[in-house]
Structure formats: C-alpha cells, structure tokens
C-alpha cells in the first residue's frame, strides 16, 4: 500500500514509449483529449468516479445531513430512512462522516499532487536539460528520495510533530516526487535532441524560452500520466494513517471512520462497509483514470 514504484518499471516504461508521440497530443484541444478518454469504458468510469468524489467533497456542507462530529441519533443505529448509512458508537451520522471524508481526501490528494508536480517537474527538467555534473548531482539526490519509506516517515513525522493535514501533505509530497523527476528527465533528454528544439536554438532563443515553450509542453503529458497513478497511492496512504489513528483529530476521514469501526465489526457491519466502499471507489476511479491517460497520452490508442 505504501510502496514506491520501482525504478526499473519506470525505466522500462520510458524505453517502450517513444517521446515523439507526445508533441501532437500536447497540442491537441482539451475537448478532443477528454473525448478520447471517455471513449474507453475504463476512462469513462474513471472520470465518473473521480468527478463524483470531487463533487461530494466540494459540496460536503450541502450534502451532509448533520455535523459529522456531533451526535445525531441513537448509538449504533443500523441504516434507516433517518440515517441512510446508520450511526456510530457515539450516535454520529455515518453518511455525514463519509461525505466530509471525501473533502479530507481531496485536500490531501490534490495538495500532495501539486507539490509532487512542482518538485518533480523542476528537478527532472533541470537535470535533463543541463546534463553533466548538474544531472549527476540531482540524480543522486533523486535516488536517495526514491528509496525513502513514505509510510514510516509519515508515522515518524506525526509522532514527532503531531498530526495535521499540512504536515501529512508535506511529508508525502517531499517523499513522492523522485520517480516523477526521473520520468520528466527521460522525456527532456530525448526532447532536447529533437529538430524543433535545435531550430529554436539556431534562431537564438534563450534556454528559458526553449524549456518553457518547446520542451515542457511536450514533457508534461508523461508527468500527468504518472501523477494520475500516484494520486491513488497517496489516497491509500492517507487512509492507512487515518485507520491507525494518526490523522488530524479535528477532521473526519475515511480511514478514521474505518479505524473506529474495528471494535464493532460483528455488531455494526455498516461502520466499516461504507467508508471501505468510499475508499475503494475513489482509488478505483483514480487508477482507471490513470490507465486511460496512459492509453491516450502513451500512444497505445
């Protein structure tokens, strides 16, 4: 659940997927790209499930029947018209907890993804374009971060500094960018030798202009493909920490709900069932979306 993607797998992926295919897709209209994703059953299901989680998280204040931290009924009440997912041991509405848990997962997943994208793309681009000693130094740093155990580092950080979403995002972001940096570096190394980049150099364009206007737009699709698959891992990591009681105590998360249900598995099946289904659907949606992006941007379609 907390394992990193092996470097060999990424190396194989970059060897199989030639970089030349990205340029045209990078310039394709967004509507055309979305249409190609939705044409596949996996893509349509991934987009639907991911959008559902996003909408539920954004509209949690409107969709939740009650405050998820305030008792709203009898303890351990089974699902009923009054409480569609039942209540927990303190009488709190489980549906409200699941709805607000989507918001917590969204914050962690997308904040971590943004941090990973920023660091990974920056390091990979500088390493691939500069080459030489800069490349060697950055790749040694990347290899160090690539082998760090994210899950145990997150546990240590929470034990030292206390639980909090900001700390969790920082730890997961700082330990998850390395593989993305290697993917971007491989793309930049290949793109730097392409004819359109050589033409830009011959015309007197600066390195900054070449990187920003010529290389990055063609390297980003590969980064987006990997990032789509990484987000599912981040969601599982967040849920695992919440399950162990290491999440933010002031926020409701799916992992926290599932962890609280351990003592009542035999008498209140709904306490673990509904949060577990929410986690499964969210992870499935992100994985299907990542597979669809791989198909479309990876040139297999």
Secondary structure, DSSP 8 states (H G I E B T S, - for coil): ------HHHHHHHHHHS-GGGHHHHHTS-HHHHHHHHHTSHHHHHHHHHHHHHHHHHHTHHHH-SS-TTSB-SSTT--S-SSSTT-B-TT-BBHHHHHHHHHHHHHHHHHHHHHHHHHHHHHHHHHHHHH-HHHHHHHHHHHHHHHTS-HHHHHHHHHHHH---HHHHHHHHHHTTSHHHHHHHHHHHHHHTTSHHHHHHHHTT--HHHIIIIIIHHHHHHHHHHHHHHHHHHHHHHHHHHHHTT-S-TTS--HHHHHHHTGGGTTT-THHHHHHHHHHHHHHHHHHHHHHHHHHHHTT--
